[in-house]
Amino acid sequence: MRRLFKKGERVRSKVDGKVMEVLKYLKSNLVELKWFDLDSKEVRLKKMREDKLSKAA
């Protein structure tokens, strides 16, 4: 199982461009992320595939 990102690392979504933080790996290619929603001003959790993410600058 390859892991491109470490826990706590900042990543950018290729789909919508949001910067998120890696919480943990769920399966071999599924990552749990957290991001801050500016509209509702709260932290959200999201699960995405690892290949839809890139390292944030």
Stockholm file with secondary structure:
# STOCKHOLM 1.0

chainA/1-57         MRRLFKKGERVRSKVDGKVMEVLKYLKSNLVELKWFDLDSKEVRLKKMREDKLSKAA
#=GR chainA/1-57 SS CCCCSCTTCEEEETTTCCEEEEEEECSSSEEEEEEEETTTTEEEEEEEEGGGEEECC
#=GC SS_cons        CCCCSCTTCEEEETTTCCEEEEEEECSSSEEEEEEEETTTTEEEEEEEEGGGEEECC
//
